Amino acid sequence: MTTPKFDQAFWEQLWAKTLRERADVVAGRPPNARLMAETASLPVGRALDAGCGHGAETLWLAAHGWQVTAVDFSATALAQGRAMSDAAGPDIAGRISWVEDDLAAWMPEPGQYDLVVCLYVHVAGSVEDMVRRMASGVAPGGTLFLAGYRADDPRSDADAARGNQVQVSVEAAVAALDAGEWEWVVAEERPRVVAGSGVDAVIRARRRA
Ligand SMILES: C[S@@+](CC[C@H](N)C(=O)[O-])C[C@H]1O[C@@H](n2cnc3c(N)ncnc32)[C@H](O)[C@@H]1O
């Protein structure tokens, strides 16, 4: 099996194919249940959705009053997100800034976001560096919410297909952040709903004020 590189060209092609063949499924996909459960009660403010894809979570945050910066390096995914936010009306669309950029180098404005979200993004370099970069955007008292996927069986096709790229893990997130500066609210692996379909690393941390 050839292992894909999860680079911009890969994602751009995948988004173009997915939207061509299953636009209705994409448009109907609900926002991430873990994000909704963990952040619904937070006071709204500025949010960053890093690796936003077509923006299901971005739209949900904006609909709940967050001012959202949504970053992805797939222009096709961002165009879909923009179209969906326009369709949702000017209140929601007006609360979202769509940014096409590469998270491998892109830096959030330091300490400016009350919530930084990064869900299921493959990391080509160091996961700990990525976690620290995302965390640098969180304002004092704000929240960092990360999720990463891991197949149950490390020998499975799903894991093999990932090649040398990984998603965030609990160990890497805990190692990346200074316990004096961050309070862990959630840092654990949670199984997916369908048995045997893998686990999510779920990380929710609050930056001490
Ligand atoms: C598995 S999808 C997850 C999308 C969304 N966060 C979600 O939970 O549905 C990963 C997304 O991250 C984006 N992505 C991956 N690596 C990236 C990078 N280095 N810079 C910007 N976006 C990236 C991809 O284009 C894709 O939209």
The ligand as a MOL file (V3000), in Angstrom:
LIG
                    3D

  0  0  0     0  0            999 V3000
M  V30 BEGIN CTAB
M  V30 COUNTS 27 29 0 0 0
M  V30 BEGIN ATOM
M  V30 1 C -9.6870 15.2240 8.9710 0
M  V30 2 S -10.0370 16.8540 8.4160 0 CHG=1
M  V30 3 C -10.8300 17.5200 9.8790 0
M  V30 4 C -11.6770 18.7220 9.5720 0
M  V30 5 C -12.4340 19.2730 10.7810 0
M  V30 6 N -11.5160 19.7890 11.7920 0
M  V30 7 C -13.3150 18.2090 11.3730 0
M  V30 8 O -13.1300 17.8300 12.5330 0
M  V30 9 O -14.2040 17.7410 10.6670 0 CHG=-1
M  V30 10 C -8.4500 17.6470 8.5090 0
M  V30 11 C -8.4810 19.0630 7.9460 0
M  V30 12 O -7.2670 19.6970 8.2640 0
M  V30 13 C -6.7920 20.3640 7.1230 0
M  V30 14 N -5.3370 20.4010 7.2640 0
M  V30 15 C -4.5040 19.3500 7.4070 0
M  V30 16 N -3.2400 19.7600 7.5270 0
M  V30 17 C -3.2750 21.1260 7.4620 0
M  V30 18 C -2.2850 22.1260 7.5100 0
M  V30 19 N -0.9960 21.8320 7.6330 0
M  V30 20 N -2.6740 23.4140 7.4060 0
M  V30 21 C -3.9810 23.7390 7.2570 0
M  V30 22 N -4.9720 22.8260 7.2000 0
M  V30 23 C -4.6160 21.5350 7.3010 0
M  V30 24 C -7.2910 19.5660 5.9380 0
M  V30 25 O -7.3730 20.3380 4.7590 0
M  V30 26 C -8.6480 19.1120 6.4320 0
M  V30 27 O -9.6410 20.0300 6.0800 0
M  V30 END ATOM
M  V30 BEGIN BOND
M  V30 1 1 1 2
M  V30 2 1 2 3
M  V30 3 1 2 10
M  V30 4 1 3 4
M  V30 5 1 4 5
M  V30 6 1 5 6
M  V30 7 1 5 7
M  V30 8 2 7 8
M  V30 9 1 7 9
M  V30 10 1 10 11
M  V30 11 1 11 12
M  V30 12 1 11 26
M  V30 13 1 12 13
M  V30 14 1 13 14
M  V30 15 1 13 24
M  V30 16 1 14 15
M  V30 17 1 14 23
M  V30 18 2 15 16
M  V30 19 1 16 17
M  V30 20 1 17 18
M  V30 21 2 17 23
M  V30 22 1 18 19
M  V30 23 2 18 20
M  V30 24 1 20 21
M  V30 25 2 21 22
M  V30 26 1 22 23
M  V30 27 1 24 25
M  V30 28 1 24 26
M  V30 29 1 26 27
M  V30 END BOND
M  V30 END CTAB
M  END
